[in-house]
């Protein structure tokens, strides 16, 4: 059972990394920051990726807690 939780956590973490890397903004931003500090709303695919990231992080947290409780 421990192996199942470890594999699930690895898969979720890799998916989180891929989703976050796909959200890199244009215009000199992304990994190193940008000079633009204005707020804006997310729309379309960007909003979907943002919400998917939050869901994946929550699922990862729940799986981690369950993993600690079961083992």
C-alpha positions as CSV (number, residue, x, y, z in Angstrom):
1,X,0.0,0.0,0.0
2,X,2.9,2.3,0.7
3,X,4.2,1.9,-2.8
4,X,0.9,2.9,-4.3
5,X,0.8,6.1,-2.3
6,X,4.4,6.9,-3.3
7,X,3.7,6.3,-7.0
8,X,0.6,8.5,-6.8
9,X,2.5,11.3,-5.1
10,X,5.2,11.1,-7.8
11,X,2.7,11.2,-10.6
12,X,0.8,14.2,-9.0
13,X,4.1,16.1,-8.4
14,X,5.3,15.6,-12.0
15,X,1.9,16.8,-13.2
16,X,2.1,19.9,-11.0
17,X,5.5,20.7,-12.4
18,X,4.3,20.4,-16.0
19,X,1.2,22.5,-15.3
20,X,3.2,25.2,-13.6
21,X,5.9,25.3,-16.3
22,X,3.1,25.6,-19.0
23,X,1.9,28.8,-17.2
24,X,5.0,30.8,-17.9
25,X,3.9,34.2,-19.1
26,X,5.2,36.0,-22.2
27,X,7.0,39.3,-22.0
28,X,10.2,38.4,-20.0
29,X,8.3,36.9,-17.1
30,X,7.9,33.4,-15.8
31,X,10.8,32.0,-13.9
32,X,12.8,35.1,-13.4
33,X,10.0,37.6,-12.7
34,X,9.1,40.6,-14.8
35,X,9.1,44.4,-14.4
36,X,5.4,44.5,-14.8
37,X,3.6,44.5,-11.4
38,X,0.1,45.3,-12.5
39,X,-2.7,42.9,-11.6
40,X,-4.9,41.4,-14.3
41,X,-7.6,38.8,-14.6
42,X,-7.0,35.3,-15.9
43,X,-9.1,34.1,-18.8
44,X,-9.5,31.0,-20.9
45,X,-6.8,28.4,-20.8
46,X,-4.7,30.4,-18.3
47,X,-7.6,30.4,-15.8
48,X,-8.2,26.6,-16.3
49,X,-4.5,25.8,-15.8
50,X,-4.4,28.0,-12.6
51,X,-7.5,26.3,-11.2
52,X,-6.1,22.8,-12.1
53,X,-2.8,23.7,-10.3
54,X,-4.8,24.5,-7.1
55,X,-6.8,21.2,-7.4
56,X,-3.6,19.2,-8.0
57,X,-1.9,20.8,-5.0
58,X,-4.9,20.1,-2.8
59,X,-5.0,16.4,-4.0
60,X,-1.3,16.1,-3.4
61,X,-1.8,17.4,0.2
62,X,-4.7,15.0,0.9
63,X,-2.7,12.0,-0.5
64,X,0.3,13.0,1.6
65,X,-1.8,13.2,4.8
66,X,-3.5,9.9,4.0
67,X,-0.1,8.3,3.3
68,X,1.2,9.3,6.7
69,X,-2.0,8.1,8.5
70,X,-2.1,4.7,6.8
71,X,1.6,3.9,7.0
